[in-house]
Amino acid sequence: IESSWEKTDRGIAYRFKVPANTTATIMLPGSPEDLNNGFEEFPDARCEDGRIVFTAGSGEYRFTV
């Protein structure tokens, strides 16, 4: 599993790469309002203690928060 982040003028841009036949639990800083901004494809996405938490299957993902 690979991850990286970069500070941009729009916020922090995160990138994740999850290998085939693998899942990852991803935790990003965020609020309940942030769940409406790009997390719709993750049915288990939720906000816990100021973080957005969800499970991602294999693939590459990018989020800006």
C-alpha positions as CSV (number, residue, x, y, z in Angstrom):
1,I,0.0,0.0,0.0
2,E,1.4,3.4,-1.0
3,S,0.3,6.8,0.3
4,S,1.4,10.4,-0.1
5,W,0.1,13.9,0.5
6,E,0.8,17.3,-0.8
7,K,-0.2,20.7,0.4
8,T,-2.0,22.7,-2.3
9,D,-3.9,26.0,-2.6
10,R,-7.2,23.9,-2.3
11,G,-6.1,22.0,0.8
12,I,-4.2,18.8,1.4
13,A,-4.2,16.4,-1.6
14,Y,-3.9,12.7,-0.6
15,R,-3.0,9.8,-2.9
16,F,-3.4,6.1,-2.1
17,K,-2.5,3.0,-4.1
18,V,-4.0,-0.3,-2.9
19,P,-2.6,-3.5,-4.5
20,A,-4.8,-6.1,-6.1
21,N,-6.6,-8.5,-3.8
22,T,-6.1,-6.1,-0.9
23,T,-8.2,-3.7,1.1
24,A,-7.1,-0.7,3.2
25,T,-8.8,1.3,5.9
26,I,-8.2,5.0,5.1
27,M,-8.5,7.7,7.7
28,L,-8.5,11.4,6.7
29,P,-9.1,14.5,8.7
30,G,-12.6,15.8,8.0
31,S,-16.1,16.6,9.2
32,P,-19.5,15.0,8.5
33,E,-20.0,17.7,5.8
34,D,-16.9,16.5,4.0
35,L,-18.6,13.1,3.5
36,N,-20.6,14.7,0.6
37,N,-17.4,15.6,-1.3
38,G,-16.1,12.6,-3.1
39,F,-16.8,9.7,-0.6
40,E,-20.1,8.6,-2.1
41,E,-18.5,5.5,-3.7
42,F,-17.6,4.1,-0.2
43,P,-20.7,2.8,1.4
44,D,-19.0,2.4,4.8
45,A,-17.6,6.0,4.9
46,R,-18.3,7.7,8.2
47,C,-17.0,10.4,10.5
48,E,-15.3,9.4,13.7
49,D,-13.5,11.7,16.1
50,G,-12.8,14.4,13.4
51,R,-11.8,11.9,10.8
52,I,-13.4,10.4,7.7
53,V,-12.9,6.6,7.9
54,F,-13.7,4.1,5.1
55,T,-12.5,0.9,3.4
56,A,-11.0,1.0,-0.1
57,G,-10.4,-2.0,-2.3
58,S,-7.6,-2.3,-4.8
59,G,-7.0,0.7,-7.0
60,E,-5.6,4.3,-6.9
61,Y,-7.5,7.0,-5.1
62,R,-7.1,10.8,-4.7
63,F,-8.8,13.1,-2.3
64,T,-8.4,16.7,-1.4
65,V,-9.6,17.9,2.0
